Amino acid sequence: MSIATASVAEALDELEATLAHLLATLERANADEKGSGDA
């Protein structure tokens, strides 16, 4: 595997981790909103 390919794979891994963290944060915020809101 070339250095460029390795760099892209590493960047994708980081992006995936970032998106997973963001999704978890959004889900937690949404759950908090439903739990404490007046809906």
PALOKOL-669888 format. One line per 4 residues: number of its first residue (from 0); their letters; for each residue x, y, z of N, C-alpha, C, O. Coordinates in steps of 0.02 Angstrom, whole numbers, padded with zeros to 5 digits. Each point is the difference from the previous one (the first is absolute). Layout:
N
NUM	a	X,Y,Z,X,Y,Z,X,Y,Z,X,Y,Z; ...
//
This chain:
39
0	msia	00043,-00060,00000,-00043,00060,00000,00045,00062,00000,00048,00005,00038; -00066,00042,-00081,00041,00060,-00004,-00013,00046,00060,-00048,-00008,00036; 00093,00057,-00028,-00006,00047,00055,-00065,00041,-00008,-00035,00013,00049; 00020,00006,-00111,-00061,00039,-00011,-00062,-00039,00019,-00046,00026,00031
4	tasv	00045,-00090,-00051,-00058,-00042,00017,-00006,-00008,00075,-00056,00001,00027; 00112,-00010,00007,-00001,-00007,00073,-00026,00064,00032,-00038,-00002,00048; 00059,00059,-00075,-00022,00064,00028,-00076,00009,-00009,-00034,00024,00045; 00009,-00043,-00103,-00072,00005,-00013,-00038,-00047,00047,-00051,00019,00027
8	aeal	00076,-00080,-00019,-00033,-00048,00044,-00001,00027,00072,-00050,-00008,00036; 00105,00038,-00015,00004,00027,00067,-00048,00059,00008,-00034,00006,00052; 00030,00036,-00102,-00046,00057,00002,-00072,-00024,00003,-00041,00029,00036; 00025,-00081,-00073,-00068,-00028,00001,-00016,-00029,00068,-00057,00007,00024
12	dele	00105,-00040,00007,-00010,-00027,00067,-00015,00056,00049,-00045,-00006,00042; 00082,00061,-00047,-00011,00057,00045,-00069,00031,-00013,-00035,00018,00047; 00017,-00013,-00111,-00065,00029,-00017,-00056,-00044,00027,-00050,00026,00027; 00058,-00091,-00034,-00051,-00046,00025,-00008,00007,00076,-00056,00000,00026
16	atla	00112,00005,00009,-00003,00008,00073,-00033,00066,00019,-00039,00003,00047; 00055,00050,-00085,-00030,00065,00013,-00075,-00001,-00011,-00039,00026,00040; 00018,-00058,-00095,-00071,-00004,-00015,-00037,-00042,00052,-00056,00016,00020; 00087,-00070,00002,-00030,-00042,00052,-00009,00039,00064,-00052,-00006,00034
20	hlla	00102,00046,-00016,-00003,00040,00061,-00055,00053,-00007,-00038,00012,00047; 00035,00020,-00106,-00051,00051,-00012,-00070,-00030,00004,-00045,00029,00030; 00037,-00088,-00060,-00065,-00033,00001,-00020,-00017,00071,-00058,00010,00019; 00104,-00035,00021,-00014,-00017,00069,-00020,00063,00039,-00045,-00002,00042
24	tler	00080,00057,-00055,-00015,00063,00033,-00070,00025,-00018,-00038,00022,00043; 00021,-00027,-00107,-00066,00022,-00022,-00055,-00044,00030,-00052,00026,00020; 00064,-00091,-00018,-00050,-00045,00029,-00010,00014,00074,-00056,-00002,00025; 00110,00017,00010,-00004,00014,00071,-00038,00066,00011,-00043,00005,00044
28	anad	00058,00045,-00085,-00035,00064,00005,-00074,-00007,-00016,-00042,00030,00033; 00027,-00071,-00082,-00070,-00012,-00019,-00037,-00035,00056,-00058,00016,00014; 00090,-00065,00017,-00031,-00036,00056,-00011,00047,00059,-00052,-00004,00033; 00100,00047,-00019,-00007,00048,00054,-00059,00048,-00013,-00039,00016,00045
32	ekgs	00033,00005,-00108,-00053,00046,-00019,-00068,-00032,00009,-00046,00031,00026; 00040,-00094,-00047,-00063,-00035,00007,-00016,-00012,00073,-00058,00003,00021; 00109,-00018,00019,-00011,-00016,00070,-00019,00060,00043,-00036,-00008,00049; 00060,00067,-00066,-00010,00058,00043,-00044,00054,-00031,-00012,00052,00030
36	gda	-00012,-00065,-00091,-00040,00050,-00035,-00073,-00002,00020,-00022,-00044,00037; -00016,00091,-00063,-00072,00003,00014,-00041,-00033,-00055,-00061,00009,-00002; 00093,-00046,-00042,-00033,-00032,-00056,-00053,-00048,00026,-00034,-00033,-00040
//
